[in-house]
Amino acid sequence: RRAIGPSPDSSLDCGCEMLDIILFRAEQGGNPDLVRESQRRRYADVGLVDKVIEYDQDWRKTRFALDAALTQRGKAQKEIGGYMKKQETPPPELLEQKQAAEEQIAELQAKEKEFISLRDFTIGKIGNLVPDDVPVSDDEANNLRVDQYGEFKRKDWMLSHYDLVGMAGLANLERGSQVAGSRGYFLTGMGVMLNQALISYAMQFLSSRGSTLLQTPFVMNKSLMSKVAQLGDFDEQLYKVTGASEDQYLIATSEQPICAYHHGEWLAGSQLPIRYAGYSTCFRKEAGSHGRDQLGIFRVHQFEKIEQFVLTSPEGDESWAEQERMINNSKDFYKSLGIPFHVVNIVSGELNDAAAKKYDLEAWFPGSNALRELVSCSNCTDYQARRLEVRYGQSKTDDGKKLYCHMLNSTLIATERAMCCVIENYQTPIGIKVPEVLQEFMGGVDFIPFVNPPPPPPKPKKGEAPKPPPVQHVPTEAELAEMRSPRAALQAYMDSFTPDLNAALNTIARDRPEKPLEALAKLLASTAAAGSAEAPPAADVAPAAPPKKDKDAPPTTDTALEIEGLETQADADTIEAAIQSLQGIISVTINLEKKSAKMVGSPGFPTADQMIEAVATVGFKATEKRLAGGMFKFDPDEVDVNGGSATADDLMEAFGF
């Protein structure tokens, strides 16, 4: 995790500390014990603190001797100048004195440079100060849970993202690895659409919350990368690029270029906080994770990422309040996607050097039966700003100290990884449902059907009964049509009056009457009257006779099931998909409140026992419940649009959509 010992590349040493040197000087009001305690909490080398103090004292002694030598040379030079003015030859001993002083100065300057380099390089290996509210441990199992959203449930039939990506045709991993090597991939078809939808939605989400959008460079010059990346990253994460005037590195996160965006600047308090939403493609070697998450697109060398990055004042608790705001942004984002998660306060021994405190948001992957990290939110205080000389406020404080801005970063989404989570949570036996908030970014696509069959179940071990075939399958055109029929019927209904409504609204927009609602009502009434006038008068038309029922036609059948354990919309979606997969189903309506499912069947309608068995395959117990009086029953008071308590969903259910 940390590079302890000689620098692997001395040219990466930036020559400036990430912690204030005053912290190591007790005689100037510093507190070396505070740094030692922080190192203990990090399970890092406490002895580095004493080395810094030693190198600093050596430097100060050398600096004192250097100043004395400079003074001595100055005096000798002044005396020599006096002789020269009188056009006299300076005595040899005076010239020797000056020569000796210059030799001593050269020696001391070299020593001073060496001690500064050793001191600052050693400071660079010491992590940021860990505050008291970070749990002290070196075991991630002791991360402190601070929040949870949703329930971590799964059904036995659910598959992992690796299988689902191939079944839905979202990516081609085989050809990706042939072209780009290990962890290479092509996103394909709806995989491209879903990835772009996640990017667009994330950018819109942060923009609506006041962040300035930034699309960053993909490469950074070595001189600046060395100031924002840990030394260990150069070996384990960063790809080196050659050919420019200086060596460059592909970025591992947009945090890196945004961190350097204000390098060398002086920011006034009135300019802060500055909030960015950084978008970039990211590149990582993943050398330190060999063998982990090799399958699928969860951990790859190239991915897209939207990053929150904020600069704040160092005063008071401003940066700590900002960290809470940033993690809340991430929580709200995943809530809007309908993804269950929890948030943990990361233990001290697992913090990277720059982070004083870090939250991780770990989302639920039901197919993998695991919680996986999607977000890391860190407060780096002034640790990064010191190297980059991003100063704050007035030139110096009253006590002579320099102040630096605080920098914070937080993932919002790494899209390929988040896509894995979305498809596991929204899987059905015949495909992937698209979260509602993403549908507008996918041209209205709300469902991605499977195009490839699921992998066969593993062969049973000796003595074991064979496992049942997977419930997932490539849907037929009939199944897709049946699934979409309620939406198509509603769309046809909306299309029947939307043109007239749009025309009336356009007229209002053009004329801008003083009372727009009254004018709109008159326009619509006029349109409705014109439509009635075109039809024959009701008095002249005999009422239509009800259609004769064909006695030979098989009747449709209404059936209801009472379902145990039906709790969430995800449960309802799973049950609906299982029933829809049966031949002969016309429509399925799930009522979460009443824990029931109502079906209408066409000729060849399956029996209630067959439906109960289909529900059982996805982990729920159902019993048949006949409803008297037809399929839908509702109280007229509940659908009174002028004052009843009915919701839009109640009305949709009442009319069979």
C-alpha positions in Angstrom: 0.0 0.0 0.0 2.8 2.5 0.8 6.3 2.9 -0.6 8.6 2.6 2.5 12.3 2.9 1.7 14.3 4.4 -1.1 12.3 6.0 -3.9 12.0 3.7 -6.9 12.5 6.8 -9.1 14.3 9.8 -7.5 12.9 12.0 -10.2 9.4 11.5 -8.7 10.5 13.3 -5.5 8.7 16.6 -5.7 10.9 18.4 -3.1 8.0 19.5 -0.9 6.3 18.0 2.1 2.7 16.8 2.3 2.5 17.5 6.1 3.5 20.9 7.6 7.1 20.7 8.9 6.0 22.7 11.9 4.2 19.6 13.1 7.5 18.0 13.7 9.1 20.9 15.6 7.9 20.9 19.3 9.8 24.1 20.1 7.8 26.0 17.5 4.4 24.8 18.8 4.3 21.5 16.7 3.2 18.2 18.0 5.3 15.2 16.8 3.3 12.9 19.1 0.2 13.7 17.1 1.9 12.4 13.9 3.3 9.4 15.8 -0.2 8.5 17.0 -1.6 8.9 13.4 1.1 6.5 12.1 0.2 4.0 14.8 -3.5 4.2 13.7 -2.4 3.6 10.2 -0.3 0.6 11.2 2.6 2.4 9.5 6.2 3.1 10.4 6.2 5.4 13.5 10.0 5.6 13.2 9.6 7.8 10.1 8.6 10.7 12.4 11.9 10.5 14.3 13.8 10.3 11.0 12.1 13.5 9.8 13.0 15.3 13.1 16.6 14.1 12.8 17.0 15.2 9.1 15.3 18.5 10.0 17.7 19.1 12.9 20.7 18.3 10.6 19.3 20.7 8.1 18.9 23.5 10.6 22.4 23.0 11.9 23.8 23.0 8.4 21.8 26.1 7.6 23.2 27.8 10.7 26.8 26.9 9.6 26.0 28.0 6.0 24.7 31.4 7.2 27.9 31.8 9.3 30.1 30.9 6.2 28.2 33.4 4.1 28.7 36.1 6.7 32.4 35.3 6.8 32.8 35.4 3.1 30.9 38.7 3.0 33.3 40.3 5.5 36.3 39.1 3.6 34.8 40.4 0.4 34.2 43.8 2.0 37.8 44.0 3.2 39.1 43.0 -0.2 36.9 45.7 -1.8 38.5 48.3 0.5 41.9 47.4 -0.8 40.8 47.4 -4.4 39.3 50.9 -4.0 42.7 52.1 -2.8 44.3 50.2 -5.7 46.2 48.2 -3.3 46.9 44.5 -3.3 44.9 42.6 -0.7 47.0 40.5 1.7 47.3 36.8 0.7 45.8 35.6 4.0 42.6 37.7 3.3 42.3 36.1 -0.2 42.9 32.7 1.4 40.2 33.4 4.0 37.7 34.2 1.2 38.6 31.1 -0.7 38.2 28.9 2.4 34.8 30.5 3.0 33.6 29.8 -0.5 34.7 26.2 -0.4 32.9 25.8 2.9 29.8 27.4 1.4 29.8 25.0 -1.5 30.1 22.0 0.8 27.4 23.2 3.2 25.0 24.0 0.3 25.4 20.4 -0.9 24.7 19.1 2.6 21.7 21.4 3.0 20.2 20.2 -0.3 20.8 16.6 0.8 19.1 17.0 4.2 16.1 18.9 2.7 15.7 16.1 0.1 15.9 13.4 2.8 13.6 15.2 5.2 10.9 16.0 2.6 11.1 12.6 1.0 10.6 11.0 4.4 7.6 13.3 5.1 6.2 12.2 1.8 6.0 8.6 3.1 3.9 9.6 6.1 0.2 9.5 5.7 -2.3 12.3 6.4 -3.4 12.8 10.1 -6.1 10.3 11.0 -8.9 12.0 13.1 -10.5 10.4 16.2 -13.8 9.4 14.5 -12.0 6.9 12.2 -12.2 3.3 13.5 -8.8 2.0 14.4 -8.0 -1.4 12.9 -6.1 -3.0 10.0 -8.9 -5.4 9.2 -11.6 -4.3 6.7 -14.0 -6.5 8.5 -14.1 -3.9 11.2 -15.2 -1.1 8.9 -18.0 0.8 10.7 -21.4 0.8 9.0 -22.9 4.3 9.2 -25.9 3.9 6.9 -28.0 1.4 4.9 -30.6 1.7 2.2 -32.8 -1.2 1.1 -32.7 -4.9 1.9 -30.0 -7.3 0.8 -32.2 -10.0 -0.6 -31.7 -12.5 -3.4 -33.4 -15.4 -5.1 -31.8 -18.7 -5.8 -32.3 -18.4 -9.6 -30.4 -15.1 -9.9 -27.2 -15.0 -11.9 -24.0 -13.0 -11.6 -23.2 -10.0 -13.8 -20.6 -12.1 -15.7 -23.4 -14.5 -17.0 -25.9 -11.7 -17.5 -23.5 -9.5 -19.6 -23.2 -12.3 -22.2 -26.9 -13.4 -22.1 -28.1 -9.8 -22.8 -25.4 -9.2 -25.4 -23.9 -6.2 -23.5 -20.2 -6.9 -24.1 -17.9 -9.2 -26.0 -15.1 -10.3 -23.6 -13.5 -13.0 -25.8 -12.8 -10.6 -28.7 -11.9 -7.9 -26.2 -9.2 -10.0 -24.7 -7.9 -11.0 -28.2 -7.5 -7.4 -29.1 -6.5 -5.8 -25.8 -5.2 -8.7 -23.7 -6.3 -9.5 -20.2 -9.4 -7.7 -19.0 -10.0 -6.3 -22.4 -13.6 -5.9 -23.7 -15.9 -4.5 -26.3 -19.2 -3.0 -25.1 -21.8 -4.0 -27.7 -25.4 -3.0 -28.6 -27.4 -2.2 -25.5 -24.3 -2.3 -23.4 -23.1 0.9 -25.2 -26.5 2.5 -24.7 -26.7 1.5 -21.0 -23.1 2.8 -20.3 -23.8 6.1 -22.0 -27.1 6.4 -20.1 -25.3 6.0 -16.8 -22.7 8.7 -17.9 -25.3 11.2 -19.0 -27.6 10.7 -16.0 -24.6 11.0 -13.6 -23.4 14.3 -15.2 -27.0 15.7 -15.2 -27.4 14.6 -11.5 -24.2 16.5 -10.3 -24.8 19.5 -12.6 -28.3 19.9 -11.0 -26.6 20.0 -7.6 -24.3 22.9 -8.4 -21.1 21.1 -9.7 -19.2 22.5 -12.7 -18.7 19.9 -15.4 -15.1 19.1 -16.4 -13.9 16.6 -19.1 -10.3 16.1 -18.2 -7.2 15.2 -20.2 -6.4 11.5 -20.3 -2.6 12.0 -19.7 -0.6 14.0 -17.2 2.9 15.3 -17.3 5.2 13.4 -14.9 6.1 16.6 -13.0 2.5 17.0 -11.9 1.5 13.4 -11.6 4.3 12.9 -9.1 2.6 15.5 -6.8 -0.9 13.9 -6.9 -0.2 10.1 -7.0 1.3 7.8 -4.4 4.7 6.4 -5.2 3.3 2.9 -5.2 0.8 3.9 -7.9 3.6 4.3 -10.4 4.3 0.6 -10.3 0.8 -0.8 -9.6 -1.6 1.5 -11.4 -0.2 4.0 -13.9 0.6 3.4 -17.6 3.6 5.4 -18.8 3.4 7.2 -22.1 6.6 8.4 -23.9 7.2 10.6 -26.9 6.3 14.1 -25.5 8.8 16.6 -24.2 8.6 14.9 -20.8 7.3 11.5 -19.8 3.6 11.3 -19.2 1.1 8.9 -17.5 -2.4 7.9 -18.4 -4.7 9.0 -15.6 -6.2 6.4 -13.2 -9.0 8.8 -12.1 -10.1 12.3 -13.1 -9.3 13.2 -9.5 -5.6 13.4 -10.6 -5.9 16.1 -13.3 -8.5 18.0 -11.4 -6.3 18.0 -8.3 -3.6 19.8 -10.4 -6.1 22.1 -12.1 -5.4 24.9 -9.6 -1.7 24.2 -8.9 0.3 27.2 -7.9 -2.9 29.3 -7.4 -4.0 31.4 -4.4 -7.7 31.1 -3.7 -9.6 33.6 -1.6 -12.3 32.5 0.9 -15.0 34.1 -1.3 -14.1 31.7 -4.1 -14.7 28.6 -2.1 -16.1 26.0 -2.1 -15.4 25.1 -5.7 -17.2 21.9 -6.8 -16.4 19.9 -9.9 -17.9 16.9 -11.6 -15.1 15.3 -13.6 -15.7 13.0 -16.5 -13.0 10.9 -18.0 -11.9 7.5 -19.3 -9.6 6.0 -16.7 -6.7 3.5 -17.1 -5.3 1.2 -14.5 -2.8 -1.6 -14.6 -4.5 -3.4 -11.7 -1.1 -5.0 -11.0 -1.9 -5.3 -7.3 -5.1 -7.1 -7.9 -3.9 -10.1 -10.0 -6.4 -12.9 -9.9 -9.2 -10.7 -8.4 -12.5 -10.2 -10.3 -11.0 -11.5 -13.5 -14.4 -12.3 -15.0 -16.6 -9.8 -16.7 -16.3 -6.0 -16.8 -16.3 -5.4 -13.0 -12.5 -4.8 -12.7 -10.9 -3.7 -16.0 -8.0 -1.7 -17.3 -10.1 0.9 -19.0 -13.4 2.4 -17.8 -15.5 5.6 -17.6 -15.9 7.4 -14.3 -17.7 10.5 -13.0 -15.9 12.0 -10.0 -16.9 14.6 -7.5 -14.0 16.9 -6.5 -14.2 19.9 -4.2 -11.9 22.6 -2.8 -12.9 24.2 0.5 -11.5 26.6 3.1 -9.3 24.9 5.7 -11.2 26.9 8.4 -13.5 25.3 11.0 -15.3 22.1 10.0 -16.0 23.2 6.4 -14.3 20.3 4.7 -15.8 17.7 7.1 -19.3 19.1 6.4 -18.5 18.9 2.6 -17.5 15.3 2.9 -20.9 14.5 4.4 -22.6 16.4 1.5 -20.6 14.5 -1.1 -21.4 11.0 0.3 -25.0 12.1 0.5 -24.9 12.9 -3.2 -23.7 9.4 -3.9 -26.3 7.9 -1.6 -29.1 9.9 -3.3 -27.8 8.8 -6.7 -27.9 5.1 -6.0 -31.3 5.5 -4.3 -32.6 7.0 -7.5 -31.3 3.9 -9.4 -33.1 1.6 -6.9 -29.8 0.0 -5.7 -29.6 -1.3 -2.1 -26.4 -0.3 -0.4 -24.6 0.5 2.9 -22.0 3.1 3.7 -19.0 2.2 5.9 -16.4 4.4 7.6 -13.1 2.8 6.5 -10.7 1.5 9.2 -7.5 3.5 9.7 -5.2 0.8 8.5 -6.8 0.7 5.1 -6.7 4.4 4.3 -4.5 5.5 1.4 -1.9 8.1 2.4 -3.7 11.2 1.3 -7.1 10.4 2.9 -7.6 11.5 6.5 -11.1 9.9 6.5 -12.8 7.8 3.9 -16.4 6.5 3.4 -17.1 3.6 1.0 -20.5 3.0 -0.4 -20.9 -0.7 -1.0 -23.8 -1.8 -3.2 -25.7 -5.0 -3.1 -25.1 -7.5 -6.0 -27.8 -10.1 -5.5 -26.6 -12.4 -8.3 -23.1 -12.5 -6.7 -24.6 -12.6 -3.2 -22.1 -9.9 -2.2 -21.6 -6.2 -1.3 -19.1 -4.5 -3.6 -17.5 -1.1 -3.5 -19.0 1.5 -5.9 -18.0 4.7 -4.2 -15.0 6.0 -2.2 -15.4 9.4 -0.6 -12.2 11.0 0.9 -11.3 14.1 2.8 -7.6 14.8 2.1 -7.6 18.0 4.0 -4.5 20.1 2.9 -2.3 17.0 2.2 -2.5 17.3 -1.6 -2.7 21.1 -1.7 0.7 21.5 0.0 2.5 19.7 -2.8 0.6 21.6 -5.4 0.9 25.0 -3.6 -2.8 25.7 -3.7 -2.8 28.4 -1.1 -5.7 29.9 0.8 -6.6 33.4 2.0 -4.1 36.0 3.1 -0.4 35.6 2.5 0.3 34.3 6.1 -1.7 34.0 9.3 -0.9 36.3 12.2 1.4 33.6 13.6 3.3 33.4 10.3 1.9 30.1 9.1 0.9 29.4 5.5 -2.6 28.1 4.9 -3.6 25.7 2.1 -7.0 24.8 0.7 -8.6 21.5 1.6 -9.3 19.0 -1.2 -11.9 16.2 -1.2 -12.8 13.6 -3.8 -15.6 11.1 -4.2 -16.6 8.7 -6.9 -20.1 9.1 -8.1 -20.0 6.2 -10.6 -17.5 4.0 -12.4 -20.0 3.1 -15.1 -18.8 -0.4 -16.2 -18.7 -1.5 -12.5 -22.0 0.1 -11.7 -23.6 -1.5 -14.8 -22.8 -4.9 -13.3 -24.7 -3.9 -10.2 -27.7 -2.6 -12.2 -28.1 -5.7 -14.3 -27.9 -8.0 -11.2 -30.6 -6.0 -9.4 -32.9 -5.6 -12.4 -32.6 -9.1 -13.9 -35.7 -11.1 -14.7 -36.1 -14.6 -16.2 -36.2 -13.2 -19.8 -34.0 -10.1 -19.6 -32.9 -6.9 -17.8 -35.3 -4.1 -16.8 -33.9 -0.6 -17.3 -34.2 1.6 -14.3 -36.8 4.3 -14.8 -34.4 7.2 -14.4 -32.2 5.9 -17.3 -34.9 5.2 -19.8 -35.0 8.8 -21.2 -31.2 8.5 -21.8 -31.8 5.3 -23.8 -34.5 6.6 -26.2 -37.3 5.1 -24.1 -35.9 1.6 -23.9 -37.2 0.0 -20.8 -36.3 -3.6 -21.2 -33.2 -5.5 -22.6 -34.2 -9.1 -23.5 -31.8 -11.9 -23.3 -30.3 -12.9 -26.7 -28.3 -15.8 -25.5 -29.3 -18.8 -23.3 -28.0 -19.1 -19.7 -25.0 -21.3 -19.0 -26.0 -24.9 -18.1 -26.1 -25.8 -14.4 -22.9 -27.4 -13.1 -22.8 -31.2 -13.3 -23.9 -32.8 -10.0 -21.4 -34.5 -7.8 -21.6 -38.2 -7.2 -24.7 -38.9 -5.2 -26.3 -35.5 -5.8 -29.5 -35.0 -7.6 -29.2 -33.0 -10.8 -30.1 -29.3 -10.4 -33.2 -28.0 -12.2 -32.6 -26.1 -15.5 -32.3 -22.3 -15.1 -35.5 -20.3 -15.3 -33.8 -17.7 -17.5 -34.4 -18.1 -21.3 -34.4 -16.1 -24.5 -37.9 -14.7 -24.7 -40.1 -15.4 -27.7 -41.7 -12.6 -29.7 -45.0 -13.5 -28.2 -43.6 -13.2 -24.7 -42.2 -9.8 -25.5 -45.4 -8.6 -27.0 -47.4 -9.8 -24.0 -45.1 -8.1 -21.7 -45.3 -4.8 -23.6 -49.1 -4.9 -24.3 -50.2 -2.8 -21.3 -47.6 -0.1 -22.2 -48.7 -0.3 -25.9 -52.4 0.1 -25.0 -51.7 3.0 -22.8 -49.5 4.6 -25.5 -52.3 4.2 -28.0 -54.8 5.8 -25.6 -52.4 8.8 -25.0 -51.8 9.1 -28.8 -55.6 9.5 -29.3 -55.7 12.9 -27.7 -52.1 14.1 -27.4 -52.1 15.9 -30.9 -55.1 18.0 -30.0 -53.7 18.8 -26.5 -50.3 19.8 -28.1 -52.0 22.0 -30.6 -54.0 23.8 -27.9 -50.8 24.3 -25.8 -49.0 25.7 -28.9 -51.8 28.2 -29.4 -51.5 29.3 -25.7 -47.8 29.7 -26.1 -48.2 31.8 -29.2 -51.1 34.0 -28.0 -50.1 34.2 -24.3 -53.6 35.0 -22.9 -53.9 36.7 -19.5 -55.7 33.6 -18.1 -54.0 30.7 -19.7 -55.9 27.9 -17.9 -59.3 29.3 -18.8 -58.2 29.8 -22.4 -56.8 26.3 -22.6 -60.1 24.9 -21.2 -62.1 26.8 -23.9 -59.8 25.6 -26.7 -60.1 22.0 -25.5 -63.9 22.3 -25.2 -64.1 23.7 -28.7 -62.0 20.8 -30.0 -64.2 18.3 -28.2 -67.4 20.0 -29.5 -66.0 19.9 -33.0 -65.3 16.2 -32.7 -68.8 15.5 -31.4 -70.4 17.5 -34.3 -68.6 15.3 -36.8 -70.2 12.2 -35.4 -73.9 11.4 -36.1 -76.3 12.8 -33.3 -76.9 10.3 -30.6 -80.7 10.5 -30.9 -80.5 9.3 -34.6 -78.3 6.3 -33.9 -79.6 3.2 -32.3 -77.6 1.9 -29.4 -75.1 -0.7 -30.5 -76.1 -4.3 -29.7 -73.7 -6.2 -27.6 -71.5 -8.5 -29.7 -72.8 -12.1 -29.8 -70.6 -14.5 -27.9 -69.3 -17.3 -30.0 -70.3 -20.4 -28.1 -67.5 -22.3 -29.7 -64.8 -19.9 -28.7 -62.8 -20.9 -25.6 -63.5 -18.4 -22.8 -60.8 -16.3 -21.1 -60.2 -17.1 -17.5 -59.6 -14.8 -14.6 -57.4 -16.2 -11.8 -55.9 -14.7 -8.6 -53.1 -15.9 -6.4 -52.3 -14.9 -2.9 -48.5 -14.7 -2.5 -46.5 -15.0 0.7 -43.3 -12.9 1.1 -44.2 -10.4 -1.6 -42.6 -7.2 -0.1 -40.8 -5.1 -2.7 -41.2 -3.9 -6.3 -38.3 -6.2 -7.2 -40.2 -9.1 -5.8 -43.2 -8.1 -7.9 -41.1 -7.8 -11.0 -39.6 -11.3 -10.4 -43.0 -12.9 -9.9 -44.5 -11.1 -12.9 -41.7 -12.3 -15.2 -42.1 -15.9 -13.9 -45.9 -15.9 -14.6 -45.5 -14.1 -18.0 -43.2 -16.9 -19.1 -46.1 -19.3 -19.1 -47.8 -20.0 -22.4 -51.3 -18.4 -22.7 -50.9 -15.5 -20.3 -52.5 -12.3 -21.5 -51.9 -10.0 -18.6 -50.5 -10.1 -15.1 -51.2 -7.4 -12.4 -49.3 -7.5 -9.1 -50.7 -5.8 -6.1 -48.0 -5.2 -3.5 -50.3 -3.9 -0.8 -52.7 -6.9 -1.0 -49.8 -9.4 -1.7 -51.7 -10.8 -4.7 -51.4 -11.4 -8.4 -54.3 -11.3 -10.9 -54.1 -12.9 -14.3 -56.1 -13.1 -17.5 -55.5 -16.1 -19.8 -56.2 -16.8 -23.4 -57.0 -20.1 -25.0 -54.6 -22.7 -23.6 -54.5 -20.8 -20.3 -52.3 -22.6 -17.7 -53.9 -24.1 -14.6 -53.7 -22.4 -11.3 -51.4 -25.2 -10.2 -49.0 -24.4 -13.1 -48.9 -20.7 -12.0 -48.3 -21.7 -8.4 -45.4 -23.9 -9.6 -44.0 -21.0 -11.7 -44.1 -18.7 -8.7 -42.4 -21.3 -6.6 -39.5 -21.5 -9.0 -38.5 -17.9 -8.1 -38.8 -18.6 -4.4 -42.3 -17.6 -3.4 -45.3 -19.6 -2.0 -48.7 -18.9 -3.6 -52.3 -20.2 -3.2 -55.2 -19.7 -5.5 -57.9 -17.1 -4.6 -60.9 -16.7 -6.7 -62.5 -13.2 -6.9 -66.2 -12.8 -7.3 -67.5 -10.2 -9.7 -64.7 -10.2 -12.2 -61.1 -9.5 -12.3 -61.0 -5.9 -10.8 -62.9 -4.6 -7.9 -62.7 -1.1 -6.6 -64.6 1.4 -4.5 -66.0 4.3 -6.7 -65.0 6.7 -4.0 -61.3 5.7 -4.4 -61.3 6.7 -8.0 -63.0 10.0 -7.6 -60.6 12.3 -9.3 -62.0 15.3 -7.5 -61.2 14.2 -4.0 -60.7 10.5 -3.7 -57.5 8.9 -2.4 -56.8 6.9 -5.5 -53.3 7.1 -7.0 -52.4 6.9 -10.7 -51.4 3.3 -10.1 -54.9 2.6 -8.6 -56.6 3.9 -11.8 -54.2 2.0 -14.0 -55.0 -1.2 -12.2 -58.8 -0.5 -12.1 -58.9 -0.2 -15.9 -56.7 -3.2 -16.6 -53.5 -1.6 -17.7 
